[in-house]
Every structure is written in structure tokens, then in C-alpha cells.
């Protein structure tokens, strides 16, 4: 099969189409799902192919919408529900935590909730405190929920397809800065084939860098610069954050003896804190230095363009942290050629 260039959004779209074909009971709904723009191109063509009885828009009532999804899943339909912003989905936390996450356990495994909820996160262009939150650590605290945070175009179709086909409730959290990311793919993987929950993206011996979502891209940019100075990094992509496949993380840290965890959310009580805690508990004798975390400061995102400049972390912050952990003194950095600091590149025109 020849190589093809495809985007993150196209692969999300591909997974939904295939799932709808494979399960004729499946429903797909959400705010704007059948709009001409198709939620940043991720749902384009669904309504046309499968009709309004299976693919349909919903009123702006997140709690009720989620209740409908849970009820449909309990009644035998496989359900994919899309919320365009994670911030608005918070109105449905009661439905998510007290219903979807608990049903299987409370009924001794006799009931399943085959519900997948797409939540879109991100930042940029002054979205501010209530439009740019990343809450993966909050959701991953809830027993009974699976939480997937994809980062790579070549794997996201598998990850979404398998989330949809799971009989457990799954949160699928997409960063909007990834939707336009493209990749040259030589192997269009069968969507049913197993996808790693923790993947080695780069192999190295000096330090383990753990990241997911958009921060994986910054970690890979940092890895390229560090390699020029002879520093090789084990870069791990932790896509499934609940439950986490711990053994791959432990094996990497035991090999390198150094660790930096990059988080797209706030520092305190974060997913990075859980990862560092587990590393210390299970790899203490192998550590050559204290594991470090790189996350957002513990205050809401500013709306001001100038205040956001120092709020988010990038590849240079990762490089500086690696230098401190390894005790390096070389001057290493990446020149920022972006016209603006709050977009991933000058090619980026949205979505916001």
C-alpha cells in the first residue's frame, strides 16, 4: 500500500465512519455534529452516510445530553457523544461520575455502558480561564472510567475506534492543536489491532521523558535538539491515563535513572504527580536524581495575550529541565519562528 499523508482530524473521522459501519446499533450525536464544518472536520460526512436517526445534533444542554447517551447505552446502543469543549461538559459531571462510571460495578458486571465521550481541549487566542482547561487528572481519578489522551496522527484512529467498541465508558480527550497535524503513514493499521497504552516513541539512555497530548510534540522537538548535543532520550507517550500501563514506565526509568514528566495541566494534584509518585515507589534504587515535573502554574489561564506568554511550557522549557536534571551546562535552545506564541505554528488557522 502506498504512503499517504493524512491529518489527525481525518483519522478521527475515519474511526467514526468505520465504527458506525461495524455496529448498526451505534448512535453519534453532539453539539454541531452535523454542521457543515463537522466539528473541525472530525465528523464530516457522518450524517450524510448514516442518516439523521443515527447521527444528529443536540440542544445546548450538556447534562441532559449525557443522560440521553447513558440511557441509550444501557438500552443496547453503542454511543459516541461529542462535546466541543471540555469546559462545558462540566455541567454533566453528575451523570458521568454517579451514573456512567458506577453502573457496571453496582450491578455486579451484569450491565455495561458502551459510551464514548469525545472532549476537546486546547488553548490560544485569548480563550481564558473557562475555555482552555485540561482536566485529564480529574477524570482519571474516577474508578470505572477509562481516559484516553491521544497525541499521534498515525495511532489516533485505532485509539478512537477501540474506545468506541469498548463496553466501558471512555473519555477521549483531544487537543485542538493536534487536529491539523499531518503525518505520512505507510501502514494504515487495521482499527481492530491492539494499540499501545504506553508507547516508546524514541529510544535513549540518558533520561526518560514522559508526555501525552500536545506536550508529546514539544517533547519530540526537545529530543531532536538534545540529540545534537549527545543526549539521548527515552520518550514515552502515555495515551491511556486510566488505567496506566506502569511496567513500561518503570523499565524505562530503571534504564536511564533520570525522569521528566511533562503535563498539559496544572502542577498540583496532577497526573504528573501520580506518575512521579509511582516511579519513586517502584524505581527508587535506580534513580540517579529526583524525578521532575513540568506543568502549568496553579492559577487559571490568563486571557491576556501577553500574560499567556509565560504561562505555557514548550520545547525550550523541556530542554532546560533536562539540562538541570543531568547537570549540563551547554547552551541549547530552539528559536521560535512563530509569528505568535499562542499558536503551534504560522500554518495554524484554528480551530479555537
N, C-alpha and C positions, 0 to 999 in steps of 0.2 A: 504494500500500500504506500503511495507517495506521501511525502511530508506535506502537512497542511499548516497554515497559520490561522489560529483561532483565538478568540478572546475569552476571558473569564466569564463574561455575561453570556456569550454564545454557548459555553459549556453548561452553564446553569440552565439555560433554555433547553438544551439537548436532553438533559437528565429529566426534566419535567415532561417533555413530549414522550420520551421512552416509557416513563412510569405510567403515564396516562394510557398508553397503548397496552402495556403489560397487565394492568389491573383495571378492568372495565367498571369496577365499583368506585374508583378513585374520583374525588372531588378536589377542585383547586379554586380557591377564592381569596379575595382580599381587596383592599382599597386600591382602585386604579388598575386592577389586574388585566382588564380588557381595554384599557386606554390605548390610543394609537402609539404612544411611546413605550408601552409594555413594561412599566417599572424598570426604566433604564435599559430596555432591550432584553430583559431576562424572561419575560412572559409573552413575547411577540408570537402570534400565530396560534396560541393555545385555544382561544375562544373560537377562532375560525375552524380549527380542525375538530374540536371535540364538542362544540355547541354550548349554548347558554345554560343547559341543565347541569352541565358538569364544570363549567368554568364561568364564574360570574363575579361581578363587583359586589361590594357590601357597603352599607351605610357607615358613617363615621361613628361607630360605637364599639370600641375595641373589646370591652368586657363581654358584651352580648355576642359579638362575632366569635370570640374564643369559646364561649359556651356552646354556640351552634356547632363549632368544629369538634369539640369534645363529645357532644351528643351524637353527632354523625359517626364519629369513630367508634363509639361504644355500640352503635347500632349496626355496624358491619361495613361501613365505608372507610376506605383509606383516604386520609385527608391531608392536603397540603395547603397551609394558610400563610399568606404573606402580609407582614406589617412593614410599611416603608420606612419607619423609624422605630428604633428600639424604645425611644423616649415615650412615645405614645402608647406603646404596648404595656407600659407600667399600669395602666388602668385595668389590665386583665390579670394582675398578679394573683388575685384570689382564685380565679378559675384555673390558672396554671399550677399553683402550689397546692391548693387544697382539693383540687379535683383531678386534673390530668396526672400529676405526679404520684397520687396516692392510690388510684383505683386498683391497679394490679395487685398491690400489697394487701389492701384491705379486703379484697375478695379472694385471697389465697391463690392467686395466679389464674383464676378462672375467667377473669375479664382482662382484655387488652385495650390499649388506647393507641391505635396506629395513626398518630397525629404528628406531623412535622410542621414546625413554625419557622418560617424564614424571617429573620430580624436583620435590618440593615443599619449599620453604624458608620461613623466617619467623622470628618471634620473639614474645616476650610471655609474661607469667605465669610467669616464672622457669624457662624451659626450659634455660638454661645452656649451657655450652661444647659439649656433644655433641648438641644438638637444635636449634640455631639458626644453623648455619653457612651462608654463601653462598659458593659455590666456582666461580662462573662464570669467573673469570680462570684458575683451574687447568684447567678443562675446555677453555677456548678456546685453551690453549697446545698442544693435541694436534692435529697435522696429520691430516686425514681425518675429523674430527668437525665437524659443524655444531652451533652452540649458539644457541638461541633463548630470549630472556628477555622474555616478553610483559608488557604493562602496561595495555592499554586494552581495556575490555569490547567496544567496537564492532569490534575487529580480531582478537580472540584466536581466534575460531572459524576464520577464514581461516588464521591462522598455524599452528594445530594441524593443520588438515586438510592444508595443503600440506606440513607436516613429515612427516605420516604417508605421504603419497603420494610423498615423495622417496625415491629409491633409495639415498641415502646414510644412514649412521647419524646421527641427530639427537638431541640432548639438549634437552628442552623444560622449562625451569626456571620453575615457578610460585611466586609468593609467596602464602602462605595468607591474608595480609591483603587480597588482591585478590578472593578468591573470592566474597565477599558484596557487592562493589562493583556497583552497578547503573548503567545508563545508558539514556537514552531514545534509541532508534535508529529513524531514519526510513527508512533504507536497509538492508534485510537483504541484505548483499552475497553474491553467488554465491561459494561457498567456493573455486571454481577460479580466481577472478580474482586477479591479482597483488597481493600485499601488500608495502608498502614495508619494506625492511630498516632504513632510517633515515628517519624522518618528521618533517616540520615540524609541530609541534603548535600553536605560537604564533609569530607573526612580530613581530620587533622590530629595533631598530637600535643599541641601546647595548651589549648583551652577549649572548653565546651561552651558554645553559645546556644541558648535555648530561646526560641521565639515562636510566634504564630501571627496570623492575620497580616496586616500591613507591615508590622515590625520585622517579619521574616525578610522582606525585600530590603529593608535597611541593614539587616544583619549580613545579607549576602553582599551588599555594596561594601560594607566594612571589611568583610572577609577578603575581598579582592585586594584592597589596599594593604591589609596586614600581611597577605601572602607576598607582596612585593618586598617586604622587609624581613622575610623568612619566618614569619609567624603563621603556623597552620592551625586552622580552627575546625573542630567538630561542630557543625551547625545542625541542630535538631529542630525539626518542625513538629510542634506538639499540636496536632489538629484536633484531637478529641481530648477535651479538658475535663470531662467527667463521663466515665471513669478514665483515668490516665494509665497508660502502659508504662509502668515505672522502671522495669528492668533495663530497657534501652537507655534510659537516662542514667541509671546507676552505672551501667557498663561504660558509658562514655566518660563520666566524671572520674571513675576509678582509673581509666586510661590516661586522662590528661592531668588530673589533680587540681584543675582550676575550672571555675564556672562563673558565667554571667547569664542571668535570666532577664530577657527583655519583655516588658509587659506593655500593652497598649492602654492600660487603665491606671488608676491611682495606686500609689505605693502601699498604703496601709491596708491590711487585710486582703491583699491581692492574691491572684493566682500565683504570681511570682513568689510571694511569701510562703505559700504552701509547698511549692517546688523546692525552694531553698531549705525549708524545714525538713522535708523528706530526705534531701541529699545529705544534710548534716546527720540525721538519724541513721542513715544506712551506708554512708560513704565516708564517715568522719576520719578514719585512719588513712584514707587515700588522699585526703585534701592537703595541698601544699600551701594554700592560702584560703582565707574566708571567702565563701561564695558571695557574689554581689548581685544586686538587683538594679535594674534601670526601668523606672516607671514614671507616671505623671505625678506632679506635686499634689498634695492633699487639699486642693481647693477647686471649685468649679472652673471650667474653661472660660477665659475671658471672651467677650465679643470683639473687643478692640483688636484691629489688625496688628498694631504694634505690641500689645501685651501678649499676643499668642506667639510671638517670635521666639520667646524663651520658654514657652510652656511645653512644647512637644519635643521629643527626642528624635535624633536622626543618626545616620551612619557615623558622623563625627563623634557624637556622644558615646556610641558603642566603642569606637576606636580608643577614645580617651580612657574609658573604663578598663578596657583590655590592657592598655599601657600601664595603668595603675596596679592592676592585679598582678601582672607579670614583672613589674618593676623596670619597664623600658623607658628610655629617655629620648628615643628618636622623635623627630618632628614628623608626624603623619597626619594627613587630613585630606578631605575631599573638597574641592572647590565647588561651591553651589552655583550652578549656571542658570537656575530657575529665575524667572522674572519676579516671582513672588514666593515667599517662604511657605505659604499655606496651601500650596498645590504640589502634587508629586512630580510634576514636570510641565514644561511650557506647552506640551501637547494636550494637556488636560483641560477640557472644556466643561466639566461637570461629570456626573450628576452631583447635586448638592441637596 
